Amino acid sequence: MPTHGSLTKAGKVRSATPKIPPKPKKNKPPRVRNRVEYARRFLKPQAAETFPT
């Protein structure tokens, strides 16, 4: 039964690939994003209702 490749070639492609720097993340982590959305949806409207204009 033949193998899928010789062990002498193992890891050659990954080591030859140039390293590309990662792109910066555009979104905040879900924990932080959920807290901000909660404050925007529930805390801010209540604060606006308590102060009559």
CYANA upper distance limits for C-alpha pairs under 8 A (distance plus 0.5 A):
  5 GLY  CA      9 LYS  CA      7.94
  5 GLY  CA     10 ALA  CA      8.46
  6 SER  CA     10 ALA  CA      7.59
 11 GLY  CA     15 SER  CA      6.83
 12 LYS  CA     16 ALA  CA      6.66
 13 VAL  CA     17 THR  CA      6.72
 28 LYS  CA     32 VAL  CA      6.83
 28 LYS  CA     33 ARG  CA      6.25
 29 PRO  CA     33 ARG  CA      6.62
 30 PRO  CA     34 ASN  CA      6.32
 31 ARG  CA     35 ARG  CA      6.93
 32 VAL  CA     36 VAL  CA      6.85
 33 ARG  CA     37 GLU  CA      6.67
 34 ASN  CA     38 TYR  CA      6.52
 35 ARG  CA     39 ALA  CA      6.75
 36 VAL  CA     40 ARG  CA      6.68
 37 GLU  CA     41 ARG  CA      6.53
 38 TYR  CA     42 PHE  CA      6.28
 38 TYR  CA     43 LEU  CA      7.61
 39 ALA  CA     43 LEU  CA      5.25
 39 ALA  CA     44 LYS  CA      6.67
 40 ARG  CA     44 LYS  CA      5.95
 40 ARG  CA     45 PRO  CA      8.06
 41 ARG  CA     45 PRO  CA      7.20
 42 PHE  CA     46 GLN  CA      6.96
 43 LEU  CA     47 ALA  CA      6.81
 44 LYS  CA     48 ALA  CA      6.85
 45 PRO  CA     49 GLU  CA      6.82
 46 GLN  CA     50 THR  CA      6.92
 47 ALA  CA     51 PHE  CA      7.29
 48 ALA  CA     52 PRO  CA      8.12
